Amino acid sequence: MKALPIIIFAMVALAQWAAPLSQIWTHEQTLAKGTLIKLKCSAPDPYDPLRGRYLAVRPEQREASVPAGLKLESGTRVYATLTSGADGLATISSLSLTPPTSGDYIRVNVGYAYESKATIEWPFERFYINEKLAPEADKWFAENIRSTKGIIAEVRVLNGRAVLADLSLDGRSFREILKERVK
């Protein structure tokens, strides 16, 4: 009878660790096994000092066509099928309420829908960076966001989940460029 409280305590402790460990595992699996897609980014939101040091990342594509007969409301979770173009950049080619049977797709939320278009809320919006590198990163991002090539978000996609892996400019990793600038 004395072992019962210890067993209950052990089960509760294990349950408390299960949720965050599951999220970490899913995130790492997406990074390790996910398909790399590239999305062109538009200008970021202004810096928010309450959320820590990060770069605001907003893919350029903010709208997608809604198939005929599909009724969407604000906040609806849909599956966006991604198609890569000749330039290597991915765009949303279709939306559906169920996961596609093939191809790369991301779960996204509908911001609002009107006529045959819907605005998309991407599942990532921040690229967190080291506190010491943040001022230089902000400067780099502001200098390059409006360049003709633009900044590219490199996202790993697996089973509808998306993880922002890196940013790049002209095929060079943001981390590499930043290390050179800080030297």
PASEBA-1860 file (N, C-alpha, C; in nm, 3 decimals):
! residues 183
1> MKALPIII> 0.082/-0.120/0.000/0.000/0.000/0.000/0.086/0.126/0.000 ~ 0.208/0.118/0.054/0.296/0.234/0.057/0.352/0.265/-0.082 ~ 0.351/0.169/-0.170/0.406/0.188/-0.304/0.308/0.261/-0.396 ~ 0.180/0.261/-0.365/0.079/0.323/-0.450/0.106/0.473/-0.471 ~ 0.131/0.554/-0.366/0.160/0.696/-0.390/0.285/0.717/-0.476 ~ 0.385/0.633/-0.460/0.508/0.645/-0.540/0.478/0.613/-0.686 ~ 0.399/0.514/-0.710/0.362/0.478/-0.847/0.280/0.590/-0.911 ~ 0.185/0.645/-0.837/0.103/0.756/-0.889/0.191/0.877/-0.918
9> FAMVALAQ> 0.282/0.910/-0.825/0.374/1.022/-0.846/0.458/1.000/-0.972 ~ 0.510/0.880/-0.990/0.593/0.849/-1.107/0.513/0.863/-1.236 ~ 0.388/0.819/-1.236/0.305/0.830/-1.355/0.275/0.976/-1.389 ~ 0.247/1.058/-1.287/0.219/1.200/-1.310/0.344/1.271/-1.361 ~ 0.458/1.240/-1.301/0.584/1.302/-1.345/0.615/1.264/-1.490 ~ 0.593/1.140/-1.525/0.616/1.094/-1.662/0.521/1.164/-1.759 ~ 0.395/1.180/-1.720/0.297/1.248/-1.806/0.335/1.394/-1.830 ~ 0.389/1.460/-1.727/0.430/1.600/-1.742/0.545/1.616/-1.841
17> WAAPLSQI> 0.630/1.517/-1.850/0.743/1.523/-1.942/0.704/1.478/-2.083 ~ 0.599/1.399/-2.094/0.562/1.342/-2.224/0.522/1.449/-2.326 ~ 0.444/1.549/-2.288/0.397/1.650/-2.383/0.512/1.731/-2.443 ~ 0.600/1.792/-2.362/0.708/1.870/-2.425/0.806/1.782/-2.503 ~ 0.833/1.661/-2.454/0.924/1.573/-2.527/0.865/1.532/-2.661 ~ 0.735/1.513/-2.667/0.667/1.480/-2.792/0.679/1.595/-2.892 ~ 0.662/1.718/-2.846/0.674/1.835/-2.934/0.817/1.851/-2.985 ~ 0.913/1.832/-2.898/1.054/1.842/-2.938/1.085/1.734/-3.040
25> WTHEQTLA> 1.040/1.612/-3.017/1.064/1.501/-3.110/1.006/1.532/-3.248 ~ 0.882/1.580/-3.252/0.817/1.612/-3.379/0.893/1.721/-3.453 ~ 0.934/1.825/-3.382/1.011/1.936/-3.440/1.142/1.885/-3.501 ~ 1.215/1.805/-3.425/1.344/1.753/-3.472/1.328/1.656/-3.589 ~ 1.221/1.576/-3.588/1.196/1.485/-3.700/1.165/1.563/-3.828 ~ 1.091/1.672/-3.814/1.060/1.756/-3.929/1.188/1.816/-3.986 ~ 1.276/1.863/-3.898/1.404/1.920/-3.945/1.491/1.813/-4.011 ~ 1.494/1.694/-3.956/1.582/1.589/-4.006/1.529/1.521/-4.133
33> KGTLIKLK> 1.399/1.496/-4.140/1.345/1.417/-4.249/1.256/1.494/-4.345 ~ 1.225/1.620/-4.312/1.133/1.698/-4.394/1.193/1.741/-4.526 ~ 1.105/1.767/-4.621/1.144/1.819/-4.752/1.175/1.967/-4.740 ~ 1.284/2.010/-4.801/1.322/2.152/-4.798/1.244/2.226/-4.905 ~ 1.170/2.328/-4.864/1.102/2.417/-4.958/1.154/2.557/-4.932 ~ 1.146/2.643/-5.033/1.194/2.780/-5.021/1.081/2.875/-5.054 ~ 1.065/2.975/-4.967/0.959/3.074/-4.984/1.020/3.214/-4.983 ~ 0.983/3.296/-5.080/1.032/3.434/-5.083/0.960/3.514/-4.976
41> CSAPDPYD> 1.038/3.598/-4.904/0.982/3.675/-4.793/0.961/3.821/-4.832 ~ 0.863/3.884/-4.766/0.838/4.026/-4.783/0.888/4.099/-4.659 ~ 0.870/4.230/-4.658/0.922/4.312/-4.547/0.865/4.267/-4.413 ~ 0.947/4.270/-4.308/0.902/4.223/-4.177/0.822/4.328/-4.101 ~ 0.754/4.282/-3.999/0.687/4.374/-3.906/0.793/4.446/-3.825 ~ 0.758/4.560/-3.764/0.855/4.627/-3.676/0.894/4.539/-3.558 ~ 1.010/4.564/-3.503/1.063/4.489/-3.390/0.972/4.501/-3.269 ~ 0.950/4.392/-3.199/0.868/4.388/-3.078/0.958/4.352/-2.961
49> PLRGRYLA> 0.994/4.448/-2.875/1.088/4.420/-2.767/1.036/4.325/-2.660 ~ 0.907/4.299/-2.655/0.852/4.212/-2.551/0.867/4.064/-2.583 ~ 0.897/4.029/-2.706/0.904/3.888/-2.744/1.046/3.836/-2.761 ~ 1.144/3.914/-2.727/1.282/3.866/-2.741/1.340/3.903/-2.876 ~ 1.458/3.851/-2.905/1.530/3.885/-3.028/1.497/3.784/-3.137 ~ 1.434/3.832/-3.241/1.401/3.749/-3.354/1.385/3.836/-3.477 ~ 1.386/3.773/-3.592/1.354/3.841/-3.716/1.212/3.798/-3.755 ~ 1.130/3.895/-3.788/0.994/3.864/-3.833/1.001/3.815/-3.977
57> VRPEQREA> 0.951/3.696/-4.002/0.956/3.636/-4.135/0.814/3.622/-4.188 ~ 0.790/3.684/-4.304/0.657/3.675/-4.365/0.672/3.634/-4.511 ~ 0.629/3.514/-4.545/0.633/3.475/-4.686/0.552/3.572/-4.770 ~ 0.599/3.595/-4.893/0.535/3.691/-4.982/0.393/3.651/-5.018 ~ 0.370/3.523/-5.040/0.236/3.479/-5.076/0.146/3.486/-4.953 ~ 0.047/3.573/-4.960/-0.044/3.592/-4.848/-0.184/3.542/-4.881 ~ -0.210/3.513/-5.010/-0.342/3.468/-5.052/-0.330/3.341/-5.136 ~ -0.438/3.267/-5.137/-0.447/3.147/-5.221/-0.588/3.136/-5.275
65> SVPAGLKL> -0.599/3.073/-5.390/-0.731/3.053/-5.452/-0.808/2.944/-5.377 ~ -0.937/2.967/-5.361/-1.024/2.869/-5.295/-1.098/2.791/-5.404 ~ -1.089/2.659/-5.402/-1.160/2.580/-5.503/-1.310/2.604/-5.499 ~ -1.373/2.596/-5.615/-1.518/2.616/-5.625/-1.589/2.516/-5.534 ~ -1.689/2.564/-5.461/-1.767/2.478/-5.374/-1.712/2.464/-5.233 ~ -1.590/2.509/-5.209/-1.531/2.500/-5.075/-1.562/2.628/-4.998 ~ -1.635/2.616/-4.890/-1.671/2.731/-4.807/-1.573/2.741/-4.691 ~ -1.501/2.851/-4.680/-1.404/2.870/-4.573/-1.443/2.990/-4.488
73> ESGTRVYA> -1.418/2.979/-4.359/-1.442/3.089/-4.266/-1.312/3.125/-4.198 ~ -1.307/3.239/-4.138/-1.189/3.284/-4.065/-1.154/3.183/-3.956 ~ -1.026/3.146/-3.949/-0.980/3.053/-3.848/-0.986/2.907/-3.888 ~ -1.043/2.876/-4.004/-1.051/2.737/-4.049/-0.911/2.685/-4.078 ~ -0.881/2.565/-4.030/-0.753/2.501/-4.060/-0.767/2.425/-4.191 ~ -0.677/2.455/-4.285/-0.679/2.389/-4.416/-0.540/2.337/-4.448 ~ -0.533/2.256/-4.550/-0.405/2.201/-4.597/-0.370/2.270/-4.728 ~ -0.253/2.333/-4.730/-0.206/2.404/-4.848/-0.104/2.318/-4.920
81> TLTSGADG> -0.134/2.279/-5.043/-0.041/2.200/-5.125/0.060/2.295/-5.185 ~ 0.188/2.259/-5.174/0.296/2.344/-5.222/0.354/2.289/-5.352 ~ 0.383/2.380/-5.443/0.443/2.343/-5.571/0.563/2.433/-5.594 ~ 0.677/2.374/-5.628/0.797/2.452/-5.656/0.799/2.493/-5.802 ~ 0.836/2.619/-5.825/0.844/2.671/-5.962/0.982/2.647/-6.021 ~ 1.003/2.698/-6.140/1.131/2.683/-6.210/1.244/2.753/-6.135 ~ 1.210/2.856/-6.059/1.311/2.930/-5.982/1.344/2.863/-5.849 ~ 1.277/2.751/-5.817/1.303/2.678/-5.694/1.220/2.726/-5.576
89> LATISSLS> 1.140/2.829/-5.596/1.057/2.882/-5.488/0.920/2.815/-5.489 ~ 0.870/2.784/-5.371/0.741/2.716/-5.357/0.628/2.817/-5.345 ~ 0.514/2.780/-5.396/0.391/2.858/-5.381/0.278/2.762/-5.347 ~ 0.171/2.818/-5.295/0.053/2.737/-5.265/-0.024/2.716/-5.395 ~ -0.043/2.590/-5.431/-0.115/2.561/-5.556/-0.263/2.529/-5.531 ~ -0.294/2.479/-5.410/-0.435/2.450/-5.381/-0.458/2.441/-5.230 ~ -0.583/2.455/-5.191/-0.625/2.442/-5.052/-0.729/2.331/-5.042 ~ -0.728/2.258/-4.932/-0.830/2.155/-4.910/-0.850/2.136/-4.760
97> LTPPTSGD> -0.961/2.078/-4.724/-0.992/2.053/-4.583/-0.928/1.923/-4.533 ~ -0.885/1.837/-4.626/-0.822/1.711/-4.589/-0.679/1.708/-4.642 ~ -0.590/1.634/-4.576/-0.452/1.627/-4.624/-0.445/1.562/-4.763 ~ -0.362/1.617/-4.852/-0.347/1.555/-4.983/-0.280/1.418/-4.970 ~ -0.302/1.332/-5.067/-0.244/1.197/-5.062/-0.099/1.196/-5.108 ~ -0.057/1.298/-5.181/0.082/1.304/-5.226/0.129/1.448/-5.233 ~ 0.260/1.466/-5.239/0.318/1.599/-5.250/0.343/1.662/-5.113 ~ 0.404/1.778/-5.116/0.431/1.852/-4.993/0.315/1.943/-4.960
105> YIRVNVGY> 0.281/1.949/-4.833/0.171/2.035/-4.789/0.197/2.084/-4.647 ~ 0.132/2.195/-4.614/0.143/2.255/-4.481/0.003/2.283/-4.428 ~ -0.014/2.260/-4.298/-0.138/2.301/-4.233/-0.130/2.451/-4.208 ~ -0.228/2.524/-4.256/-0.234/2.669/-4.236/-0.373/2.707/-4.189 ~ -0.384/2.827/-4.136/-0.515/2.879/-4.097/-0.558/2.985/-4.197 ~ -0.688/2.995/-4.217/-0.744/3.097/-4.304/-0.761/3.224/-4.222 ~ -0.704/3.335/-4.269/-0.723/3.464/-4.202/-0.865/3.512/-4.227 ~ -0.900/3.528/-4.353/-1.037/3.554/-4.394/-1.052/3.510/-4.539
113> AYESKATI> -1.174/3.477/-4.576/-1.202/3.431/-4.711/-1.302/3.525/-4.775 ~ -1.283/3.552/-4.903/-1.375/3.636/-4.978/-1.375/3.587/-5.122 ~ -1.493/3.583/-5.181/-1.512/3.535/-5.317/-1.433/3.406/-5.340 ~ -1.332/3.408/-5.427/-1.257/3.286/-5.457/-1.115/3.291/-5.402 ~ -1.090/3.378/-5.304/-0.956/3.392/-5.244/-0.965/3.379/-5.093 ~ -0.852/3.338/-5.033/-0.842/3.330/-4.887/-0.704/3.380/-4.846 ~ -0.698/3.458/-4.740/-0.567/3.498/-4.688/-0.516/3.384/-4.599 ~ -0.385/3.367/-4.601/-0.321/3.255/-4.532/-0.242/3.305/-4.412
121> EWPFERFY> -0.256/3.236/-4.300/-0.172/3.260/-4.183/-0.072/3.146/-4.176 ~ 0.053/3.176/-4.208/0.157/3.073/-4.211/0.187/3.023/-4.069 ~ 0.230/2.898/-4.053/0.255/2.843/-3.920/0.389/2.885/-3.859 ~ 0.460/2.976/-3.923/0.586/3.027/-3.868/0.591/3.176/-3.899 ~ 0.647/3.252/-3.808/0.659/3.396/-3.832/0.784/3.456/-3.769 ~ 0.855/3.379/-3.692/0.973/3.433/-3.624/1.093/3.342/-3.644 ~ 1.208/3.404/-3.666/1.334/3.332/-3.674/1.419/3.383/-3.559 ~ 1.430/3.302/-3.453/1.501/3.345/-3.333/1.652/3.338/-3.353
129> INEKLAPE> 1.720/3.436/-3.295/1.864/3.447/-3.312/1.932/3.478/-3.180 ~ 2.062/3.460/-3.179/2.145/3.487/-3.062/2.135/3.636/-3.026 ~ 2.123/3.666/-2.898/2.111/3.805/-2.850/2.227/3.893/-2.898 ~ 2.348/3.838/-2.899/2.465/3.917/-2.935/2.467/3.949/-3.084 ~ 2.410/3.861/-3.165/2.410/3.881/-3.310/2.288/3.959/-3.359 ~ 2.191/3.979/-3.272/2.064/4.039/-3.312/2.076/4.177/-3.375 ~ 2.153/4.272/-3.319/2.160/4.404/-3.383/2.215/4.397/-3.526 ~ 2.317/4.317/-3.547/2.373/4.302/-3.682/2.275/4.230/-3.773
137> ADKWFAEN> 2.202/4.134/-3.720/2.103/4.060/-3.799/1.989/4.153/-3.842 ~ 1.943/4.240/-3.752/1.839/4.337/-3.786/1.886/4.426/-3.901 ~ 2.008/4.472/-3.891/2.066/4.559/-3.995/2.072/4.485/-4.129 ~ 2.123/4.361/-4.126/2.135/4.280/-4.248/1.998/4.257/-4.311 ~ 1.899/4.223/-4.229/1.765/4.195/-4.278/1.706/4.319/-4.344 ~ 1.720/4.436/-4.280/1.667/4.561/-4.334/1.735/4.598/-4.466 ~ 1.865/4.575/-4.476/1.940/4.607/-4.599/1.899/4.519/-4.716 ~ 1.864/4.396/-4.690/1.844/4.300/-4.798/1.700/4.261/-4.828
145> IRSTKGII> 1.605/4.299/-4.746/1.467/4.253/-4.765/1.408/4.306/-4.895 ~ 1.452/4.421/-4.939/1.395/4.479/-5.062/1.485/4.460/-5.184 ~ 1.585/4.374/-5.172/1.672/4.347/-5.288/1.591/4.273/-5.394 ~ 1.641/4.275/-5.517/1.566/4.213/-5.626/1.549/4.063/-5.606 ~ 1.647/3.997/-5.548/1.637/3.853/-5.525/1.555/3.824/-5.400 ~ 1.559/3.912/-5.302/1.484/3.894/-5.179/1.543/3.789/-5.087 ~ 1.497/3.790/-4.967/1.540/3.692/-4.868/1.450/3.570/-4.880 ~ 1.512/3.453/-4.875/1.439/3.327/-4.891/1.433/3.255/-4.757
153> AEVRVLNG> 1.312/3.216/-4.718/1.294/3.135/-4.598/1.307/2.988/-4.638 ~ 1.396/2.917/-4.572/1.414/2.774/-4.598/1.336/2.698/-4.491 ~ 1.235/2.627/-4.535/1.140/2.561/-4.445/1.143/2.411/-4.471 ~ 1.145/2.333/-4.364/1.136/2.187/-4.375/0.991/2.148/-4.351 ~ 0.937/2.063/-4.440/0.797/2.023/-4.435/0.788/1.872/-4.425 ~ 0.708/1.823/-4.330/0.687/1.680/-4.313/0.547/1.656/-4.256 ~ 0.465/1.584/-4.329/0.329/1.549/-4.285/0.248/1.669/-4.239 ~ 0.255/1.779/-4.312/0.177/1.898/-4.280/0.241/1.991/-4.181
161> RAVLADLS> 0.348/1.949/-4.117/0.418/2.035/-4.021/0.528/2.111/-4.095 ~ 0.552/2.234/-4.052/0.656/2.317/-4.113/0.746/2.374/-4.005 ~ 0.878/2.368/-4.028/0.975/2.423/-3.935/1.067/2.516/-4.014 ~ 1.077/2.640/-3.971/1.165/2.737/-4.033/1.309/2.700/-3.998 ~ 1.386/2.656/-4.099/1.522/2.606/-4.075/1.627/2.714/-4.088 ~ 1.614/2.803/-4.185/1.716/2.905/-4.209/1.662/3.011/-4.302 ~ 1.737/3.119/-4.317/1.712/3.222/-4.415/1.831/3.224/-4.508 ~ 1.811/3.265/-4.633/1.925/3.273/-4.725/1.908/3.391/-4.819
169> LDGRSFRE> 2.020/3.433/-4.875/2.024/3.541/-4.973/2.125/3.500/-5.079 ~ 2.084/3.497/-5.204/2.170/3.454/-5.314/2.230/3.316/-5.289 ~ 2.154/3.227/-5.227/2.201/3.091/-5.203/2.295/3.075/-5.084 ~ 2.323/3.182/-5.013/2.411/3.176/-4.896/2.329/3.181/-4.768 ~ 2.365/3.098/-4.673/2.295/3.090/-4.546/2.309/3.219/-4.466 ~ 2.201/3.256/-4.402/2.198/3.374/-4.316/2.303/3.363/-4.206 ~ 2.317/3.245/-4.148/2.414/3.226/-4.040/2.557/3.249/-4.089 ~ 2.590/3.200/-4.209/2.724/3.221/-4.266/2.751/3.370/-4.291
177> ILKERVK> 2.654/3.437/-4.351/2.669/3.580/-4.381/2.687/3.658/-4.253 ~ 2.610/3.625/-4.152/2.616/3.697/-4.025/2.751/3.676/-3.955 ~ 2.803/3.554/-3.960/2.935/3.528/-3.900/3.042/3.612/-3.966 ~ 3.036/3.627/-4.098/3.133/3.710/-4.170/3.121/3.856/-4.131 ~ 3.000/3.904/-4.116/2.978/4.046/-4.083/3.020/4.081/-3.942 ~ 3.010/3.986/-3.850/3.040/4.014/-3.710/3.191/4.009/-3.680 ~ 3.267/3.940/-3.764/3.412/3.924/-3.739/3.482/4.053/-3.709
END
